[in-house]
Amino acid sequence: MKQEKLMYRFYRYEGKTLQAKRKIPFEIELTARLLLDELCFNWNKNKLESEINDSIETRNEDEFIKLSELFKQYVWE
């Protein structure tokens, strides 16, 4: 019985390459979103608190009133 021989030739693909996307599980995506939201919320709240304290120290009443209105959104429950 005669054996068959296989020959392979490789040619460079000239078309557009495909990029495979890996799907992140929903639980990890949600946890990351909630963590980032909380970090941003706390950072913005602390920054606003420090600006309010600065306006109190400099006795700038107009700035204090403006910043205290913004701060109400962070303490509203």
N, C-alpha and C positions, 0 to 999 in steps of 0.2 A: 504494500500500500504506500502510495506516494504521499509524503508530508507536504502540507501547504505552508507557504511562507507569507507572512504578512509584512508589508512595509508601510510605515506611517511617515507622512510628510507634514511638517508643521509650517503653517503660513501665519504671518502676522495679521491679526484682525485689524482691518482698516476702519471699521464702523465706530459708532459712538459706544463708549463703555458704559456699563450699567453699574450703579452704586447700590449696594444692598443696604437697606435700613433695618436696624434692629429695634424692635418695639420694646419700650420700657413698660414694665407692668404698671397697671393703674394705681396700685397701692403706693408704690415708690414715687410715682409722679405726684400723687395727691399729697403725700407726706412732705415732699420737697417744696411744693407750692405753699403749703400751710406754714412750714418753717420759715421760708423766705418772707411771707406776708407778716408773720409775727416779728421777725427781725427788723423789717422796714418800719413797721408800726412803732416798735420800741425806740428805734433810732430817731424817727421823726418826732416822737413825743418828747424824748430827752433833749433834742435840739431846741424844740419850741420852749421847753421849760427853762433852758439856759438863756434863751433870748428874752423871756419874760423877766427872769431874775436880773438880767443886765438892764432892762428898761426900768426896773424898780430902783436899781442902784443909781442910775443916771437921772432918775425922777422925770422920765419922759412919759407923761400921762397918755398922750395920744397913741403912742406905740404900744403901751401897755394895754389899752382898751382894744386895739386892733388884734393884738396877739392873744388876749384872753378870749376873744370871740372865736378865734381859730382853735384854741385849746379846748373849748367846750365839746368839740367833736371827739376828742380823745378820752374824756372822762364821762361821756354820756353812757348811761347803762339802763 
